[in-house]
Amino acid sequence: MEQDKSAQNLTRAGVGGLARSGFKISGKILSAAVKQLLFSLAPIALPLLGMLLLFFIIFTILFLLPKFMMDNKPPNGESKVVSIFNLGEKDDWTEARDMELAQKYRELSDRTWKEGHQSTEELKESLPAIFDSDIEKGRIASQQTQAYPHRLPWSVLAGVDRVAGDPIIHKDGLLRNPNPDYHYEVLKSSYQWTTFKVTKVDRTIERDKNGNKTVSYHTYTGQVYLLDTANNFEGGYKYIWETETNYYDDGHLKSIMPKLVSVEKSGPFLKRLIDLMAGYKVTDRLEIETVLELAELYDEEYQIDAGIMGNRVEAFQVDLTKQYYTGERGTVCLPVPAKYFTITSPFGKRIHPITKTEKPHNGIDIGAPSGAPVYSAWEGVVMWAGKKGGYGNCVMIDHGDVKTLYGHLSLITVAKDAHVKGGDKIGLVGSTGLSTGPHLHFEVFKVEGGTVKYEDPMRYIN
């Protein structure tokens, strides 16, 4: 037995020795192979690491530093500190200069929607007091209220100066040389208006002691301005209005009010901005997009407007005028299960839930719960599947004669160029982008001759 154990121990020792030797040899071979691999990859890896380092530096200068500065409010807490050019305490371009520059941007931006336009207070003064409730509820809007969504955002002026004078992107000596007055003249907004006669009838019912009823009516009228067209750095917008007439239960006229039917959007989108940046020899589309990314970073309200208008995506990533689907769209399907189909915000004008300002609402909001399935309304081809500004995760589908948009999705389950049928699942309800809670934003629009016309989805669903 002892001889057997000794033999086993010798055998184990021999095997162990061979194993250790094998490991050493394998280790040397592996080490040599790794070294050889690293040596062969060095010409590729080193430039790649250099590019990653350069990307990090650019990202830090363009985005992280401005965001860090913006997130720190001044002691009085009145407004955010905006870092346009300042890169730190020891920089010659001080934070105070950035604050002064930001104030200049805001003054120029205000001119594009306030100057020469009637304010809400002036509108109230021009109309009989009976219309005050209609003004407060947004049924009648002042010129300034209507012009505001099409203003030249101050943050776009900041983004232009930042990119045009950036030491990495722009290398022709115009470093940190802002020119907001010139940029304002190139990019400023213009408006055309039409007049509308609003009417409201006050009904008074009186009864005598015998119960006999006397009905009297008093009519009030006034003139308001409706936005007909707006042209800004993003594109052109045409507003289509109709007359909404309401009657009392006895058939007598109650009111005549304007009602927004649709908004038509025309390109070429962002042309003025693209042409302006070309003057600074900035022609790469990614660099021009950086202007808009910075603008959204500086100003959350512009981020909301950029999502509503959608011109950044449509100018750079998707051609709305292209026909992606040529077949029949078929019978309409609800974009969510019927049990969840509750409209929380209709088509038209509304007070935005985040900014608390009146903005065009190009679709309807459906208050479905997070995770509920989202379906394609008709048969078609997916023309966009990805992030879209304030809409968050978004899908756009071409159905031939109309197109649809599905916003704020928690998950997208289709890919771009995919063919879908009416009722096919394309994603899940969520609250991505600028949203106050889970819901589906659903749009229906047409593109005719380069013009995008938004329509009330309920006209199709009904």
N, C-alpha and C positions, 0 to 999 in steps of 0.2 A: 504493500500500500504506500509506504514511504517513497519507494522508487517511482511508483506511478505519479505521486504528488510532485516529486522532484522533476519528473519528465514534463508534467503539465506546467509547472512554474517556468521551466526552461523554454517550453513552447510559447507560453504567454509573453515571457521576456523577449523572446526572439520576434514574435509578432509585433509586440509593442515597439521594439527597436526599429523594426522595418517600417512601422506606421509613422514613428517620429521622423525617421529618415525621409520617408515619403512626403510627410508634411513639410519638412524643411526644403526638400527639392521642389515640391509643388509651390511653396511660398516664394522661393527664389524665381521660379519660372513665372508665377503670377505677378510678382513684383516687377520683373523685367517686362512682362506683357503690358502691365499698367503704365509703366514708365514709357514704353514704346508708344502706347495708345495716346497718352498725354502729350508726348512729343509730337506725334503726328497730328493731333488735334489743335496744338498750340496756334498754328497760323489762323485757324478758324475761331478758336475759343477766345483768344486775346482781343481781337477786334470786336467780337460779340460782347465781351465783358465791358469793353470801352464804350460801345454803343448803349449798353444798359446803364452805365454810369452817367453818360451824357444825357440820356432820357430822364434819369432821376434828377439831375441838376436842373434841366429845363422844366420838368414838372414841378420841382420845388420852387423855382423862381416864379413861374407863371401862375401856379395854383395854390400850393401850400402856404407860401408866405402871404399872398393876398388874403386867403381864407383865415389864416391865423390872426392877421391884423383886423380883419372884419369882425371876427368873433369876440374881440376885446372892445367893449364899449367905453366911451369917455366917462369921467366921474359923474357928470350930470345925467347920464343915461338917456339923453335925448335922441342920439342917432349913432349908428355904427361908424367906427373908424374904417375908412376905405384906404387900403394901400394900393396906389396906382404904380408908383415908381420907387417908393421908399423901401430899402432892404435891411434896415436896422438902425440902431441908435447912432452909429458912427458915420452914417451915410450923409453926404452933403445935401442930397435931396431929402429934406426933413419931412416928418409926418405932418407938420403944420402946412407945408406946401401942398401935400396931397389933399388935406382937408379943404384948403382954399380952392384947389382945382376941382374937387368933387362938388363944391358949392356952385362953381361956375357951370358945371355940367347940368346941375339941377335947374338953375335959372334958365338955361337954354332949352331944356326939355319942357319946362312949364310954358315957355312961349309957344311951343308947337300945338298946344291944345287950349290954352287960356286966352291968349292974345286975340282980341277982336271977337270973342265968342261969349254968348250970354251965359251967365252963371245960374245956378239953381235959385239963388236969392232973387236975381233979376227976373227970372221966369215967373216966380211967385208974384212979384210986384206987377208984372204985365198982365196977369190973368185974374179974374174974379176969385175970391177966397174959396168958392165952392170947389175949385180945382186943386186945392192944396193937398187933399188926401190922395188924389191921383198922381201928383208929383212925388209925394212921399213913398207911395207904393210902386213907383217905377212905370206906371202906365203912360205918363208923360215925362219926357226927359229933356233937360237943358242941352244947349249946344256943347257946353264943356263936358257934360257927362257922356255924350255920344262921341265926342272927339277923343276922349282920353284913351280908349284902347288902341288908337292909331297914332298916338304921340311918338316922338322920337325919344326912346328911353335914354336917360342920362347915362346908364351903365353901358350902352352901346358906344356912346362917345368915349367913355373911359376905355373900353376894350379896343377901339380903333387906335387911340393914342398909345396904349400899352404895347400892342403888337407892332405898330408902325415904328415905335422907338425902342424896341427890345434889342438888347445887345447881342442876343444869340440869333434871333430870327432875321433881324434887319442889320446889315453890316455896311451901310453906305453913309455913315456919319450923322444920321438924324436921331442919335440916341437921346432919349428922354427930352424930346422937344415937342411938347403937346401943342396942338393947334385947334382947339375946340370950336372957335368961331367959324373957321373955314369948313370944318367937318359938318357943323350945323347947317351951313348954307347948302351943302351938297345933299344932305340926308333929310332935311326938314320935311314935315308933312304938309299936305294941302287938302282942302275940303271944299265940297260943293253942297249946297243946301236947297231944299224945296220947302215951301210953306204948306201948312195944313190948318184948316179951321176946325177946332175942337168945339163940341157942343155938349152941354149938360142941362138937363131939365129937372128942376126941383118940383116934386109933387107934394101938395099940402091937402090933407083930408080933414075936414071939419064936420061936426055933427051938431045940430041944434037940440033943444030940449026934447023934441019929439022923435029924435033919432034919425032925422033926415040928413043925408050925407051931401056935402058940397066938396067937390074936387077942383082944385085950382093948380095951374101949372105956371112956372116961371122959367124962361129959357135964358141961359148964360152962354156966351160964346167968347172965343179968343183965338189968336193966331199963334202957332208954334212952328219951330223949325225942325225939319226931319233931315237927317244925314242922307244925302243922295249918293255921293261918292267920296271916298277917301283914298289918297295916294301917299304912301310912306316908303321908307327904305326897303320894306319887305315886298311890296307889290301894290296892286290896286284892288279896291273893294267897292262893290256896288250893292246898295241896300234896296230891297224890293218891299214896298209897303202896300197895305190895302186898308180900306175903310171898314171898321168894325162898328156896326150899328146895333144898339140894344134898346129893348122896349119894355115898358111896364106891363104888368099882367092884364091891364085893360087895353093894350095895344097902342098906347100913346108913346111917342118917342121918349127914351130915357137918356141916351147919350150917343155921341158919335166920337170915336177915338181912333187913333192910328194903331195898326197892328203890323208888326214885322213879319213878312212872309218868308223871306229867304235872304241870304247874303251870298253874293257872287264874288269870288276871289280870282284875280287874274295876274299872270306873270308877264315877263320872266321874273321869277322870284329872286330877291336880294341883288338885283342887277346893279343898283346904285352903290351898294356896299362893295360889290365885287370890283366895279370900275374904280371906286375910290382907292381900294387897297392896291389895285394894279398900278396906280400912280406912285406908290411907294415900293414898287417891284415885289409886292407880295401877291403872288398868283396861285400858289398851291392851295387847293381847296381845304386841306386840313388846317393850314395856317389861318385861312379866312374863318373856318369854323371855330378856331381858337378865340377869335374876337367875340363870337356869340357865346361860347362856353364861359368866357370871363364875364360877359355881361350878365348871364344867368347866375353866376357865382356871386357877383356884386349885389344883385338885386333880385330878391325872391319874387317880387311882383312881375318883373319881366320874364322870369322863368315860367310863371303861370301863363302870361300872354303868349310866349313862344310856343307853349304846348297847345294853346287854343288855335293860334294862327297856323302852326305847323310848317312854316315856310322853310325852316332850316332843313328839315328832313326832305321836303319836296324839291328843294333846290339842289341838294347834294346826293341824296340816296335813292329817291324814287321819282320816276317820271309819271305824273298823274295823267298826262295827255296820252300815254301809251295804251293801246288796247291789249290787255292781257288775256281776255276771254271773249270769244265771238259767238258762243252758243246762246240758247234760250236760258233765262235765269229760273224759270219755273215758278211754282207756287211759293209764296212767302211763308217762312217759318219764324216763330218767335225766337229771339236770340237767347232767351233763358227759359227754363220750364215755366209753364203757365201759372203754377202756384206761386212763383216768385215775381210775376210780372206786375210790379207796382211802380208807377212813375213818381219819383220824388222831386224831379225838376224837369219841366217841360221845355220844348224848343222855343227859342226867341231870345228876349233880353232877360237878364236876371241879375240879382246882387250876388256876386261871387262869394261862396261861403268862407274863403280864406282872406281875401283882400277887402271884402265888404264894399267893393265898388261895382258899379253896373258894367257888365260885359256881355257881348253876344254869346249866346249858348247855341252852338251849331248842331246839337243833337238832343237826346233825352237821357236822363239818368234813371236807371232802373235799380231800385233798392233791394237787390238780391243778396243773400248771405255769402260770406267768403267761402270759396271752394265749390260753389254751385257751378254746374257746367254752362259753358257759353257755346252757342251754336251759330253756324253760318246761316244768315237769313235766306240766302238763295244759293243756287249753284254758281260756281265761278272759280277764279284762280287767285291765290294769295299773292298780293303785290308788295306787302310789307309785313314782317313779323319781327318785332324787336322793340327797343325803347324809343319813345317819341315824346321828348320834353315832358311837360306836365301831365301827359296822358300815361306816363309810366310804360309798363309792358302793353304793347298795342299790336293789333292785327288789322290790316286793311285788305279788303277783297274786292276784286273787279268782277262784276256780274254781267258785263256787256254794256247795257245802257245806263246802269247806275253802279255806284261803288259804295261800300260800307266800311265803317271804322268801329272797332271794339276796344275801348280803353280801360286802363287801371287793372288789367288782369294780374292775378297772382302767379299764373303759369300759362305759357303759350304751348300748345300741343301740336301745332302745325308749322311747317317750314315755308319759307318764301318759294314761290313758283308751284306750290302744291295745288292740285285740282281737288276741290271740295264740292259736295252736294249740299243742297238745302237741308239743314238739320244735323249736319256733321259737326262733331265737337271740335272746337278750335282752341279752347282754353278754359280757364277757371276764373270765376269772379274774384276780385281782390281789391286792394286799396293802394296800389303802387302809384308812383308819381305824386302829384299834388292833389291829395284827396283827404277828406275828413272822415271817411269810413268806407266799408265795403260796398261797392255798387258797380254796375256796368254803365259806362258812357257809350251810347250807341248813336252813330251818325249815318245818314244816307245823303249822298251827294252825286251830282252829275258833273261831267267835264265836257264843255262844248266850246270848241275853238280856242282852247287854252284858258278858258274861264271855268272856275270851280263854283258850282252853285249848290249851296247847302239847302236841304229841304226837310220839312217836318217828317220824321220817320212814321208818325202815327197816320199820315195820309196813306202810307203803304200798308201798314199793319192792319188798319181798319178795313 
